[in-house]
Amino acid sequence: MKRIICQISVLLLCVCSLQGFAAKKHKPKADSAAIAMDSLMAEEAKYQTYADSVEKSITYRHGTIQLANGMGTVNVPEGFKYIDKIQAEHVLYDIWKNPREENGTLGLILPDSDGVMTEASYVFNIEYEDVGYVKDDDADKIDYTELLHNMQKETSDGNVERARQGFKPIDFVGWAVTPFYDKDRKILHWAEELKFGSDSVNTLNYNIRILGRKGVIILNAIASMRQLKLVQANLPKVLDIVSFNDGNKYKDFNPSIDKVAAYTIGGLVAGKILAKVGFWALLLKFWKFIMIGIAGGFTAMRKKIGGWFKRKKNNDDDNMPSGVIRPSDMWRNS
């Protein structure tokens, strides 16, 4: 009797095992999707923890601040805040992983409600270029349609070299905002719509140039085209944020001793598209855009993301949780 019971038990165990195997083999896709979503949310939680730690390390400033090079002043308006040169370098090079360069920033300006790790926002990087006095005689004569076509061709021709360096091709889609020069204030601004590789969301490259006696103050913002209206809404305030100090203003030009720039207003606009390979980008803003495309499953998405990101090893890697996606190399090809 015991033998029969044992045999039945073994048989039942085998049946149960087979049923379990069959259930596992034919597991509903819904369960797989749920597991993928759980994994994704865990990934996002790791990223958020890292982002929070970064935000706590940044000191934001308000009020009137002298630029580190002494050329101008930052007047931070209500609704905005400023990150000084030293901290801006840390953000640009150590956190966002832009290529390090000398005199690459004099600080960052961003909305008061946002931080350097905030999604769906934008940041203006402040720079100064000692190019000389830029004559504005041609400002009213520039054909910006023809200039656009020339810049689109130059961008397309440059894709061969970008591919050789391992970067995505760039398609200069067109003006997001047609160039406009305020002759009274000596401020030029325009915006370009760019497409990187096969990215589903086009990039907004917003440019502001403030002309001075010996050079140009540059404000450059990179965001997605979805932020265009947001940037435009705040533009009147942004245009007044940075100004040259007395003695360095456009009106202070002395033709006897001051250098004249090799190009005029048209040349400022036609400067090579993204001459700085790593240009200032809040790449982390596209984190949500990546996640929206998760319908195909977490494994497939991780495979795709893995092709976008070339992880760079440095001392900061120890501070980032494993598995967290960097806001750094999205413009690179795999």
DAJOSUL-V262732 format. One record per residue. N is the residue number from 1. RES is the residue in one small letter. SS is DSSP state (h for helix, s for strand, l for the rest). NEAR is the number of other C-alpha atoms within 10 Angstrom. Layout:
n=[N/N]
res=[RES/RES]
ss=[SS/SS]
near=[NEAR/NEAR]
This chain:
n=[1/2/3/4/5/6/7/8/9/10/11/12/13/14/15/16/17/18/19/20/21/22/23/24/25/26/27/28/29/30/31/32/33/34/35/36/37/38/39/40/41/42/43/44/45/46/47/48/49/50/51/52/53/54/55/56/57/58/59/60/61/62/63/64/65/66/67/68/69/70/71/72/73/74/75/76/77/78/79/80/81/82/83/84/85/86/87/88/89/90/91/92/93/94/95/96/97/98/99/100/101/102/103/104/105/106/107/108/109/110/111/112/113/114/115/116/117/118/119/120/121/122/123/124/125/126/127/128/129/130/131/132/133/134/135/136/137/138/139/140/141/142/143/144/145/146/147/148/149/150/151/152/153/154/155/156/157/158/159/160/161/162/163/164/165/166/167/168/169/170/171/172/173/174/175/176/177/178/179/180/181/182/183/184/185/186/187/188/189/190/191/192/193/194/195/196/197/198/199/200/201/202/203/204/205/206/207/208/209/210/211/212/213/214/215/216/217/218/219/220/221/222/223/224/225/226/227/228/229/230/231/232/233/234/235/236/237/238/239/240/241/242/243/244/245/246/247/248/249/250/251/252/253/254/255/256/257/258/259/260/261/262/263/264/265/266/267/268/269/270/271/272/273/274/275/276/277/278/279/280/281/282/283/284/285/286/287/288/289/290/291/292/293/294/295/296/297/298/299/300/301/302/303/304/305/306/307/308/309/310/311/312/313/314/315/316/317/318/319/320/321/322/323/324/325/326/327/328/329/330/331/332/333/334]
res=[m/k/r/i/i/c/q/i/s/v/l/l/l/c/v/c/s/l/q/g/f/a/a/k/k/h/k/p/k/a/d/s/a/a/i/a/m/d/s/l/m/a/e/e/a/k/y/q/t/y/a/d/s/v/e/k/s/i/t/y/r/h/g/t/i/q/l/a/n/g/m/g/t/v/n/v/p/e/g/f/k/y/i/d/k/i/q/a/e/h/v/l/y/d/i/w/k/n/p/r/e/e/n/g/t/l/g/l/i/l/p/d/s/d/g/v/m/t/e/a/s/y/v/f/n/i/e/y/e/d/v/g/y/v/k/d/d/d/a/d/k/i/d/y/t/e/l/l/h/n/m/q/k/e/t/s/d/g/n/v/e/r/a/r/q/g/f/k/p/i/d/f/v/g/w/a/v/t/p/f/y/d/k/d/r/k/i/l/h/w/a/e/e/l/k/f/g/s/d/s/v/n/t/l/n/y/n/i/r/i/l/g/r/k/g/v/i/i/l/n/a/i/a/s/m/r/q/l/k/l/v/q/a/n/l/p/k/v/l/d/i/v/s/f/n/d/g/n/k/y/k/d/f/n/p/s/i/d/k/v/a/a/y/t/i/g/g/l/v/a/g/k/i/l/a/k/v/g/f/w/a/l/l/l/k/f/w/k/f/i/m/i/g/i/a/g/g/f/t/a/m/r/k/k/i/g/g/w/f/k/r/k/k/n/n/d/d/d/n/m/p/s/g/v/i/r/p/s/d/m/w/r/n/s]
ss=[l/h/h/h/h/h/h/h/h/h/h/h/h/h/h/h/h/h/h/h/h/h/h/h/h/l/l/l/h/h/h/h/h/h/h/h/h/h/h/h/h/h/h/h/h/h/h/h/h/h/h/h/h/h/h/h/l/l/l/l/s/l/s/s/s/s/l/l/l/l/l/s/s/s/s/s/l/l/l/s/s/s/s/l/h/h/h/h/h/h/h/h/h/h/h/l/l/l/l/l/l/l/l/l/l/l/s/s/s/s/s/l/l/l/l/l/l/l/l/l/l/l/s/s/s/s/s/s/s/l/l/l/s/l/l/l/l/l/l/l/l/l/l/h/h/h/h/h/h/h/h/h/h/h/h/h/h/l/h/h/h/h/h/h/l/l/s/l/l/s/s/s/s/s/s/s/s/s/s/s/s/s/l/l/l/l/s/s/s/s/s/s/s/s/s/s/l/l/l/l/l/l/s/s/s/s/s/s/s/s/s/s/l/l/l/s/s/s/s/s/s/s/s/s/h/h/h/h/h/h/h/h/h/h/h/h/h/h/h/l/l/s/s/s/l/l/l/l/s/h/h/h/l/l/l/l/l/l/l/s/l/l/l/l/h/h/h/h/h/l/l/l/l/l/l/l/l/l/l/l/l/l/h/h/h/h/h/h/h/h/h/h/l/h/h/h/l/h/h/h/h/h/h/h/h/h/h/h/l/l/l/l/l/l/h/h/h/h/h/l/l/l/l/l/l/l/l/l/l/l/l/s/l/l]
near=[6/7/8/9/10/11/12/12/12/12/12/12/12/12/12/12/12/12/12/12/12/11/11/10/9/9/11/10/9/9/10/13/16/13/14/20/17/13/14/19/13/14/16/18/13/17/20/14/13/16/18/13/14/16/15/9/9/16/11/17/15/16/12/14/15/15/21/14/12/10/20/21/17/20/20/22/17/11/13/21/21/26/21/21/21/12/19/23/23/14/20/25/18/18/18/22/18/20/15/13/10/6/12/21/22/22/23/25/27/22/19/16/10/17/20/25/22/15/17/19/22/26/22/25/25/23/20/20/12/13/16/19/24/22/15/15/10/10/16/11/8/12/10/16/12/10/14/19/13/13/19/18/12/15/19/15/13/15/16/13/11/18/14/9/12/12/21/22/22/22/18/22/14/17/18/17/17/13/18/15/18/11/13/6/12/15/18/21/22/17/22/22/19/21/21/19/15/11/12/11/15/19/23/25/25/22/20/26/23/23/27/27/25/23/23/25/22/22/25/22/24/23/26/22/19/14/16/19/10/13/21/13/11/13/14/10/16/20/17/14/18/23/19/20/14/12/14/18/21/21/12/13/18/13/10/6/7/13/17/18/16/11/16/17/20/17/13/15/21/16/11/13/19/12/8/12/14/19/18/24/28/24/21/23/19/17/16/12/14/16/15/9/12/17/12/10/16/21/13/13/18/14/10/13/15/13/13/16/18/15/12/12/8/8/8/10/12/9/10/16/13/11/11/16/20/19/19/24/21/21/20/21/18/15]
